[in-house]
Amino acid sequence: MIIFPAIDIKDGKCVRLLKGDYNNVTHYKKSPLEQADEFFHLGFKNIHVIDLDGALEGKLVNKSIIEKIIKKNNFKIQVGGGIRSLENIKNWIDVGVDKVIIGTAAIKNQEFLKMACDKYKKKIALSLDVRNGFLALSGWKKQTDILALDFIKKIAQTKISRIIYTDINRDGTKTGPNIEGTIDFSKVINVPTVISGGIASIKDILNIKEKKSPNIEGVVVGKAIYDGNIDLRKLSKII
């Protein structure tokens, strides 16, 4: 199981949102680059980086900061936020990103998702941000009436390399992840799936690992790290 420590960037700083609410932001002292350095030196090989400004504005905003993280540390990095074109995807792959995360653009335009997956094989991760079973777009600001399960069935033949399934109602709450819901979802389509939202402790991660669900590839861990609920050294040993 892959553990993805998260770096969410807003206004050039490390932040965490509560349930995707841009009006409920917690800022942290370490810069994104300093936080990435800490993850790297503790032995983490994968990180999850989201440009929150980019997700909201629909364009790349914090690209220079993320490029510095990529150049300085030898991570497998998955990046998302504001990626809306094949050119955006190419730019990220050219600078060394392992997986490019697309969400809003993929849901609005399934043909774009297919083209991206065909052109950049094994490089495209699909972000599904889910609130009460329905997809949310544009930095979680726009709620749709599209059921995540219905959407995934429509794109079952698309060669997605990874799905990041975020339960918005859990995200940033530290109330525990939606393990069963995500596992049930992962059984619908045979694509490696990453659980995101609500991780509160190492126990949550061990619970996910013990399920041994074949389609669950990993877990994104954010606020519990930043608030000190999870000891990074102990977490690094679970990898």
C-alpha positions, 0 to 999 in steps of 0.5 A, spaced: 500 500 500 502 506 498 502 512 503 501 519 499 503 525 504 499 531 502 501 538 500 495 542 498 498 549 496 494 556 496 497 562 496 504 559 496 503 556 502 501 549 505 494 549 507 488 544 509 481 545 508 475 543 512 470 539 507 473 543 501 471 549 504 475 555 501 473 559 507 475 554 512 482 554 511 488 552 516 495 555 514 501 551 516 508 554 518 512 550 513 513 552 506 511 547 501 518 546 499 520 545 506 514 540 507 516 536 501 524 536 504 521 533 510 517 527 507 523 526 503 528 525 508 524 521 512 523 516 506 517 517 503 517 515 496 510 518 493 507 525 495 500 528 493 500 535 491 494 539 489 494 546 487 488 549 490 488 556 487 489 552 480 483 548 482 479 554 483 481 558 477 481 552 472 489 554 470 496 553 473 497 557 479 503 554 483 507 551 478 513 554 480 513 552 487 511 544 485 517 544 480 522 546 485 519 540 489 520 536 483 527 538 482 530 538 489 527 531 491 526 524 487 519 523 489 514 519 485 509 525 485 502 526 483 500 533 481 493 536 480 489 542 480 487 546 474 489 541 469 484 542 463 488 541 457 493 536 454 498 541 454 498 542 461 499 534 462 505 535 457 508 540 461 507 536 468 510 530 465 516 534 462 518 536 468 518 529 471 511 528 474 509 521 475 501 521 475 497 527 472 491 528 476 485 531 472 478 531 475 473 537 473 476 537 465 475 529 465 468 529 468 466 535 463 469 532 457 469 524 457 473 524 450 478 529 453 479 524 459 480 518 453 485 522 449 489 524 455 489 516 457 491 514 450 496 519 449 500 519 456 499 511 458 500 510 465 500 517 467 493 519 468 490 519 475 482 521 475 480 525 481 473 523 483 471 528 489 464 525 492 459 529 496 454 524 499 455 520 493 455 525 487 461 528 484 463 536 485 467 540 481 472 546 480 475 545 487 469 542 490 465 549 489 460 546 484 456 540 486 453 536 480 447 531 480 452 526 477 453 519 481 460 517 482 458 510 480 454 512 474 460 516 471 465 511 473 461 505 469 460 510 463 468 510 462 469 503 464 473 502 458 478 508 459 485 506 460 486 510 467 492 509 471 489 510 478 483 513 481 483 518 487 477 517 491 476 523 496 470 523 500 469 531 501 464 530 507 470 527 511 476 531 508 480 535 513 475 532 519 480 527 522 473 523 523 476 517 519 476 515 512 470 512 508 473 505 507 467 501 506 464 506 501 471 506 497 472 499 497 465 498 494 466 503 489 473 500 487 469 493 486 465 497 480 471 498 476 478 494 476 482 500 477 487 502 482 484 506 487 487 511 493 482 513 499 482 520 501 479 524 506 478 523 514 484 520 516 485 521 523 491 516 526 495 510 524 490 506 526 486 508 520 491 506 515 492 500 518 485 498 518 485 500 510 491 495 510 488 489 513 482 489 509 487 487 503 482 489 498 485 488 491 483 494 488 485 499 493 492 502 492 494 507 497 491 512 502 492 520 502 494 523 508 494 530 510 491 534 516 493 529 521 500 529 519 500 537 519 496 537 526 501 532 529 496 526 530 500 522 526 508 521 527 511 521 521 517 517 523 512 511 525 508 513 518 514 512 514 515 505 517 508 502 514 510 504 507 
